[in-house]
Amino acid sequence: MLDYFLEEQEDSIDSKEKMWGELYHLVFYFLSNFKSVKKDIEIAVRQAVAIYEMTDYLLYLEDKNISWLEDTLTFFVYNFLTLPLIKQFLKFDLHLNEVELIDRQGKIYRIDRILFSKEQVVVFDFKLKFDEIYKPKYESQVRKYISLLSGIGYNNIIGYLAYIKDGRIDKV
């Protein structure tokens, strides 16, 4: 799974944003739940940054340092995890990260986070920041995840788009 984050990426104008987005995904990958425990967040951030130190992406930091990067990631993740909506998900029994599902045509989908309780299944797709242009595409992606989970027998599925830097969560 971690190989996915270390694959060579195309250089493009938005490589810096890709770096940030993938770093946030890695942080959430290393967090086993949505508890806003600062120590757990700091550990997950250090793990994510350690992985990224193996890539050329950190060149995009320019005059910043690793400590600044870790502080920035910790700040935004902590703020996200302390949003009022997140509290309702602390009671969920199981949190799975980066779950891969395959549709009937063999296409692989990677769901950022699935939460399970006795009453409900919740899908989260993490995005760096809100962008009105991409909103329909992102919503379609979450609806596809819900459809795939429904197709394998889950009921009462709700999907959310989580915009980390904006501290925003939109129900799909």
C-alpha positions in Angstrom: 0.0 0.0 0.0 2.7 2.5 0.9 4.3 1.9 -2.5 1.4 3.9 -3.9 2.6 7.0 -2.2 6.2 6.5 -3.3 5.5 6.0 -7.0 7.1 8.5 -9.3 4.6 11.2 -10.1 4.5 13.4 -13.2 6.0 16.8 -12.7 3.3 19.3 -13.3 2.3 22.7 -12.2 0.3 21.3 -9.3 3.1 18.9 -8.0 3.3 21.0 -4.8 -0.5 20.4 -4.1 -0.1 16.7 -4.9 2.6 16.6 -2.3 0.4 18.2 0.3 -2.6 16.0 -0.6 -0.6 12.8 -0.4 1.0 13.8 2.9 -2.4 14.4 4.4 -3.6 11.0 3.1 -0.6 9.4 4.6 -1.2 11.0 8.0 -4.8 9.7 8.0 -3.5 6.3 6.9 -1.4 6.2 10.0 -4.2 7.4 12.3 -6.3 4.4 13.4 -9.3 6.5 14.4 -10.7 10.0 14.5 -9.6 10.8 18.0 -8.0 14.2 18.3 -5.1 13.1 20.5 -2.3 15.4 19.7 0.4 12.8 20.5 -1.2 10.3 18.0 -1.4 13.0 15.4 2.2 14.0 15.8 3.3 10.3 15.5 1.3 9.9 12.3 2.7 13.1 10.9 6.3 12.0 11.6 5.6 8.6 9.9 4.1 10.4 6.9 7.0 12.8 6.6 9.6 10.0 7.0 8.0 8.2 4.0 8.1 11.4 2.0 11.8 12.0 2.9 12.4 9.1 0.5 11.0 11.1 -2.4 12.0 14.3 -4.3 8.7 15.9 -3.3 10.2 17.5 -0.3 12.2 19.8 -2.6 8.9 21.7 -2.9 9.5 22.9 0.7 12.0 25.4 -0.7 13.1 27.5 2.3 10.9 25.6 4.8 12.2 22.8 7.0 10.9 19.5 8.2 9.9 20.9 11.6 7.7 23.5 9.8 6.2 20.8 7.7 5.3 18.6 10.7 3.9 21.6 12.6 1.7 22.6 9.6 0.4 19.0 9.0 -0.3 18.6 12.8 -2.2 21.9 12.9 -4.6 21.1 10.0 -5.2 17.5 11.0 -5.9 18.5 14.6 -8.3 21.2 13.5 -10.1 18.7 11.3 -10.4 16.1 14.0 -11.9 18.7 16.4 -14.7 19.7 14.0 -18.1 19.1 15.7 -19.3 16.6 13.1 -16.3 14.3 13.7 -17.3 13.7 17.3 -20.2 11.5 16.2 -17.8 9.1 14.5 -15.8 8.4 17.6 -18.3 5.7 18.6 -17.8 3.7 15.4 -16.4 0.2 16.1 -14.1 -0.1 13.1 -12.1 2.4 11.0 -10.4 1.0 7.8 -7.9 3.1 5.9 -7.2 3.0 2.1 -9.6 0.1 1.4 -9.5 -1.2 -2.2 -12.6 -2.4 -3.9 -12.9 -3.8 -7.4 -15.9 -3.2 -9.7 -17.4 -5.8 -12.1 -15.1 -4.4 -14.9 -12.0 -5.0 -12.8 -11.3 -1.3 -12.1 -9.8 -0.8 -8.6 -11.1 2.0 -6.3 -9.3 3.1 -3.2 -11.5 4.5 -0.4 -9.6 6.7 2.0 -11.6 5.8 5.1 -14.5 3.5 5.9 -16.1 3.6 9.4 -18.4 0.8 10.6 -21.0 0.8 13.4 -23.9 -1.6 14.0 -26.3 1.0 12.4 -24.3 2.6 9.7 -21.3 2.6 7.3 -19.6 5.9 6.6 -17.2 6.6 3.7 -14.7 9.5 3.8 -12.8 10.8 0.9 -10.1 13.3 1.9 -9.3 16.3 -0.3 -6.7 19.0 0.3 -9.1 21.9 -0.2 -12.5 22.7 -1.6 -12.7 23.6 -5.3 -16.1 24.2 -6.9 -14.8 23.0 -10.2 -14.0 19.5 -9.0 -17.0 19.2 -6.6 -19.1 17.2 -9.1 -16.3 14.8 -9.9 -15.5 14.3 -6.2 -19.2 13.7 -5.3 -19.4 11.1 -8.2 -16.4 9.4 -6.8 -18.0 9.1 -3.3 -21.3 7.9 -4.8 -19.3 5.2 -6.7 -17.8 4.0 -3.4 -21.2 3.9 -1.8 -22.5 1.9 -4.8 -19.6 -0.6 -4.5 -20.2 -1.1 -0.8 -23.9 -1.5 -1.4 -23.2 -4.1 -4.0 -21.4 -6.3 -1.5 -24.2 -6.2 1.0 -23.7 -3.1 3.2 -26.8 -0.9 4.0 -27.3 2.6 5.4 -24.1 4.0 3.8 -23.4 7.7 4.0 -20.5 9.4 2.2 -18.6 12.6 3.0 -16.0 14.7 1.3 -13.5 16.0 3.8 -11.5 19.1 2.9 -8.7 19.1 5.3 -7.2 22.6 4.9 -10.6 24.2 4.8 -11.9 22.3 7.9 -14.9 21.5 5.9 -17.0 18.3 5.6 -19.7 17.9 3.0 -22.2 15.1 3.0 -22.7 13.6 -0.5 
